[in-house]
Amino acid sequence: MWQKIYDYLVQRPGGATASELLSLLFLRQGGHTVRWGERFLDTVLSSDPHFFYDSQTDRWYATIHTALHQSLLHATFAVLALETTGVNPRAAAIIEVAAIRLQAGRITEEFCTLVNPGRRVPAAITRLTGISDDLVRPQPSIEAVFPQFHHFLGSAVIVGHNVAFDLRFLNCSTHHSPSAPFLNPTLCTLRLAHRLFPQLRSRSLDALAAALGLLRVAPHRALTDARVTAEIFSILMEKLIARGISTVGQTLDFQHSARDGRRFAPGLPRSALASLPEGPGIYRLLDADGHLLYIGKAKNLRRRVSSYLTNSASHSNKVLDLVRHVHALTYEQTGSELEAALREADLIRTLKPPYNRASTHLPRVAFLKLDVANPYPRLALTAKPRSDRALYIGPFRTRHFAARAQRLLARLFGLRTCQGHLSPAPTYSPCLSGQTGACTAPCAARVSREAYRARVTALLRLLNGEDTSLRDTLMEKRTQLAAALRFESAARIHQDLQLLDRIVHTHKRIHWIVTRAHAFLLLPSREPGAAQAYLVLHGRLVASGVVHAPADLERFITLARERFGLMRDIPLRPEEIDASTILSAWLRDPHPSRGAVFPVDKPSTLEDHRDEIVAALHELQCIAAAVPGTCDPTPQSV
């Protein structure tokens, strides 16, 4: 009944008459019933700080509406803090309650008491707070403390650091009182700090206090935490007022608003996270009608999806718009991050969800591309290989590094980076690179096709470690410049050498990913006692599947033997590009916590290394079983 009246008045800032409230509670009214009802309402509501009656309008109001219009400088705040035996209010209990009344930035009154939780205090909590079983044993129970604490809070605006945590515990205690203090307007210093200090990496109470220059010497106790929170809140109020935010209501709007200025109100209930596993997989976000909005992958499904329910300053406007439309989700577990990435790319390509932008789900890698079919190949920068017969160098870890590599190699070998096909003519005016000598200017017919091709060949010989003459020349030039005391010029040559060495080292280590890209992968599977296998030839995913026993490997061994050289000159099909990009990035830097990678050097490699592959499969099956000591150390033969 009390809750029904409160909810009704909260939705009506203009208040409600006694007759309205009585009709809400009772089906039929007579004259005597109304008079009795008015006395009944006066008895029930007049002593409750959450309601007040205005005789001039003859209406009842929820106190919260009055509080929202109060100035931050004149409103009364109750800064609270709790100490508990754990983090789950259903399994833990309160052991200390504290609150501070704050008005005009000054502490006017304090409340603090230990509470007997009716259970043992964990040793970890005792070490953190100093509160032991001996301290709480003679203290009153929460049933005795709660009415006093409720009276102290009154109708004040509640303030806390991560106040939702404290309110969850108070919520579990409300059955001990006819009223509920958590229905007061609540301000959270953690949420406000997220908005006011987005540059801070941590906004815990201790970290925030340190960032604001507040000294904290006492241990973690409720009253100490409340005092520190009160000091932090006073500083935050100053910053809010400086922004033109002067009332409690404006502060609540600011606290709950996202970076785009609109209220952060996720449609997805937090309870949806309960069933999500903490492992790799893909998730689908759906609207209220069950329509697909977005598909994503995750290393940790629960952590990734929960990030959508956090009002983060890093959320783009598009993500915020997505969050407001999501009402449900589905998910699929995968055995590895690679499987999740491939599955995500395949679903996005076929289903085309409206909130998935093109290519943003792909790894951020970069390639250098030489279009060898062009008479004058251009050294270009691209995000992923295409379905053409171009020569790709990479993948490089970042686009910035690839761009530096492009500029250096183009300058050293005189290669063009301009777009389009050329029609060389002596009368053509070259670009700035051609005018300064950084490019051989084939557009102006200053270099023959054969001479330009020779430069492309020289680049490839350098990258493959077949020719070091360019590096030797640069080293000699650096030495000569240093001897001539031209140290700045020598330093530039030295920087070129360092970058060139990095490019060559990277190419030697990973060039096979693009030029050969033959590998067989065995990774964990979502199916128990199995592994997920991938056969990659010429940078494309030829086959994948779940392997339960050594006999299941035969399909991959046969495919490797039959198709090793078959697709050498066949360009990637459009539907293969995404998987090729993902595999290139993964093979570049796999770091698999579990699994094995077998480079395929010839058609018979998988057959020649059958025993090693079977041993890797057996090891993955043992890990999947998750029962130590139950695996036979001798792998099963085919």
Buried (B, 14 or more C-beta within 10 A) or exposed (E): EBEEBBEBBEEBEEBBEBEBBBBBBEEEBEEEEBEEBBEBBEEBBEEBBBBBBEEEEEBBBBBBBBBBEBEBEEBBBBBBBBBBBBEEBEEBBBBBBBBBBBBEBEBEEBBBBBBBBEBEBEEEBBEEBEBBEEBBEEBBBBBEBBEEBBEBBBBBBBBBBBBEBBBBBBBBBBEBBEBBBBBBBBBBBBBBBBBBBEEBEEBEBEEBBEBBEBEBEEEBBBBBBBBBBBBBBBBBBEBBBEEEBBBBBBBBBBBBBBBBEBEBEBBBEEEBBEEBEEBBBBBBBBBEEEEBBBBBBBEBBBEBBBBBBEBBEEBEEEBBBBBBBBBBBEBBBBBBBBBBBBBBBBBBBEEEBEBBEEBEBBBEBBBBBBBBEEEBBBBBBBBBBBBEEBBBBBBBBEBEBBBBBBBBBBBBBBBBBBEEEBEBEEEBEBBEBBEEEBBBBBBBBBBEEEEBBEBBEBBBBBBEEEBEEBBEEBBEBBEEBBEEEEEEBBEEBBEBBEBBEBBBEBBEEBBBBBBBBBBBBBBBBBEEEBBBBBBBBBBBBBBBBEBBEBEBBEBBBEBBBEBBEEBEEEBBEEEBBBBBBBBBBBBBEBEBEBBBBBBBEEBEBBBEBBEEBBBBBBBBBBBBEEEEEEBEEEBEEB
